[in-house]
């Protein structure tokens, strides 16, 4: 699980910690480990991020994208995200990326 961003309140932080603990006790052999980069500085993680984005570019990992939104619809994306009903990532697209996405269909 790779997650960028963080909880916006202490209550949501506690909920995130509870979920991580729960996921780690499930008997499915999987674990979730988290670390925050915002407190340590980006320099420490540049090599890791380069590796991660290379894996992504090479198709060795595939993010789960629940839905894409034009960037001007960011409030709708945020509302959906806050609903807790999203499985995967919500992606905001700039006009140039929207155009590229349309050409790929």
Beta strands, then each sheet from edge to edge (+ up, - down):
strand 1: 65-70
strand 2: 89-93
sheet 1: 1+ 2+
end
